[in-house]
Each structure stands twice: as C-alpha cells, then as structure tokens.
C-alpha cells in the first residue's frame, strides 16, 4: 500500500522508508515561524538553559499582530523581540509594515514544496498551498526548537477532498472552504492531513489555494495540502530561498475518508456567529444589518480579493452607517494595489486603508467592535469576542460578499452586482 502526502514527507524527514499512521517520529523542520509571540517564546527558551539559538538560519520572525504598536506593552514586546533577534543572529526578521506572516513567508520564498514548516500560529497550515507540510505548534514547543531544532510529530491520518467542477463567479475559494467546514464541522478533520484535489483546485490561483489551506485548521486539521503544479513553480521562480523537491501522495495511498464536493453547484456562503462551522447559503442571512465590513487579513488580503471588491465598489459608495476596513496582507500587495489603482477605487468608495498586519482580525486595535454591532469579515474566525467585544457579532464571507454588503449596509448576495 502506498503512502499519503503526510506519510511520505514525515518519513523522509525522519530518514525512514515508510511510516504508519499514528507513528511518532523525531524530525528537524526546515523552517520555524513565530511572530509577535516571539517575546513570550524567548522567555520560555531562556529557562531551558542553553546560551543561544542552535540554528538561527532556520527561524523566520515576522512582527504583524499589533503593528505599529498601539500601547506601551506592545512596543515593549516588539523591542524585546528585536533584541532577541540581534542577540541570536536571526537574519530572517521582518519588522512592522512588511505584512502578515502567512503572506510574507510565501513572498520571501520560504514556503516551498516538500518543506516541513512549523509555526507558533494556528494558521501556519497556509503553506500547504505550495505543497509543504505546515502546521501550528505551541509556544513551549517552539522554545524547544530554538534550543534543539528537533521535535516529535505524530503522523496524521489523511482525508482526500475531491472538488469537482469549477467555481462560478463571484463564488470563490472562501465560499468553498466555508461550505466544507459547515458540512463536516469544526472538529470534522481533527488532527487529519487534508489533501485538496480535483479539477476545481487545479483551476484555482495560488491565492485561492492559500485560502483552502489557511482555513484547514478551522475544521481541526493538522495540515492542508495542494498538489504543486506549474502555477506553484511560476510563483516561486524568483522567490525560492534554496532548493526544494516536491512530495506527492502515492496513487494507491490509503485515506481515512474521501469526501467529494461539487464546486459548480455552490453559491456564496456565510458563517454566522459564533462558530466557523455555523454556515449557511447567503440567501439565509440576506438583510441582516452590519456596522462594519473587513476586507483583507491573511485569508483574503491578496490582490485577487482586493480586485473583486474594487469591481463591486467602482462608481459606488459604502453605506453611510458602515465602516469598510481595507487590510492588504503585505506591503508587496499594497504597492501593487496602489500601482493598479485598486486602492484608489476602494478609498474613493469610502474604504479606510489600514497598514498590512493582523489588526482588527484579532481585536487588538484598528477596528475593535462595540457591543451590539455586527461585522461581515473575510477573516478566518468569528468566535465570540474575537474582534474586541463579546457582545458583538461576526459574520464570515468572501471578498465579494463583504464588498456587496458594505455598499448596501446589510448582508447581501454579491451575485446582485454581477
């Protein structure tokens, strides 16, 4: 019997010919990511008793969560991280303004096919869009990696998700992944390796595949994976940091489950408060008033997302009682959107441009909600209190749905604008 992607890559990293589901192996990751939580990790690292980071070239640190610092405690946190980076000779450090870590790593060429990437952030699963095995870990585990560069991992069972057909505009990868999560539940793929395949995935852009893998964690998955192809290699052509070898599942691999979905039959989807799997067709929530709309984040802050929103907002205005926040995922995207005129369109329509970073997604600053308010967001989570108030409501939707709703002031089916 052949091996799944997860089995093959973990076996290779452990120096084994084969590996069983559930087998625990000791491996050395290719890349380790942390962000604003690096200061807390550094404190744990200091207690281990080693003098310095074992392999500083293995680590990438991105300041993105509360940037620029909104309070003294965040400024102090950033200062401690800069000092830790300098003291340990960590060269792959990206300070405030470069972007959100899950966009920065691919742009800077760290997310490569066949790599094993671990990060102290749950949405590290994003890099599976490039054919990497990428997963989130805890802060204590990352501190141990600073000290030893090694960790134990349990080999996950695998789900194969076959997506037939093709998404019909303005339906997007965000609608698809919300539908999948709503279908199987928030724990439906708990500690599984999810392989996304099928004609619909093959037709997707790299950005759309990133959406699928980014939100794999929202159904409990250990990692998500898309088969690397010519689109992958083209994106990485002038970016890749080092050599790489793609890893593919065997044709006779054994999967715990095979799930099939029809992309061509799918309409816009919305996740209602307060869980990501509380999903329904947009028709079921049309007309619900909103006070805020968030376009961006690590899930949907790429050029394709800003473009579709600009297409809807061109020549229109954001509703008077709605705040539209525009959050590009990186400085690179922001510059491209400025050059293309997309930012001009969004701002003239009434959008407020925020600097690249996580900002309102985690409720730290830049868009905190008041009690009784509702936001429709392209982010990946809508938990109670996620955006600053436990008495506010967050709806999740695609960039098209968010833009359409910003214009009307109520949750709106974006197909009305196409």
Number of C-alpha atoms within 10 A of each C-alpha: 8 13 22 27 25 28 25 23 25 27 21 16 17 18 12 12 9 14 20 14 16 12 13 15 17 15 18 19 20 18 20 26 23 24 23 21 18 26 21 15 22 20 13 17 24 15 9 12 9 12 10 15 25 14 15 18 15 20 24 22 24 26 27 27 25 22 25 19 18 12 11 9 10 16 15 13 16 24 13 17 25 19 12 17 22 12 11 15 15 18 14 18 18 19 18 20 16 22 31 27 28 26 27 22 23 21 19 14 16 23 31 31 28 25 25 23 25 28 26 23 18 21 23 30 30 32 32 33 31 30 26 29 30 30 24 22 18 13 20 16 19 26 23 17 22 24 20 14 21 15 15 12 14 15 23 24 23 28 21 20 18 19 21 18 17 20 22 13 14 19 23 24 23 28 28 23 20 28 26 22 24 22 15 13 19 20 15 17 23 19 18 24 28 33 26 23 17 20 13 19 24 19 14 16 14 19 18 21 25 29 23 28 29 26 27 31 28 25 25 20 25 27 32 33 30 27 23 21 14 8 15 18 15 11 15 20 10 11 16 18 13 8 8 12 10 15 20 19 17 14 10 10 13 18 15 12 14 13 12 14 17 15 24 15 12 18 22 27 27 32 28 21 19 19 19 25 25 20 24 18 17 21 14 13 18 14 15 12 19 23 21 25 32 28 30 29 27 28 27 29 27 24 20 16 22 26 20 18 25 23 17 25 24 14 11 15 17 23 19 12 13 22 20 29 23 23 29 31 28 27 18 18 21 25 13 15 20 13 11 13 13 21 23 16 23 28 18 16 21 20 25 15 17 17 21 28 30 27 23 25 26 19 18 19 20 19 21 19 24 15 13 11 15 22 28 31 30 29 26 24 23 26 17 16 18 20 25 19 16 15 13 21 24 28 28 30 30 31 33 32 31 29 34 24 30 35 22 18 22 23 28 25 24 23 14 9 14 9
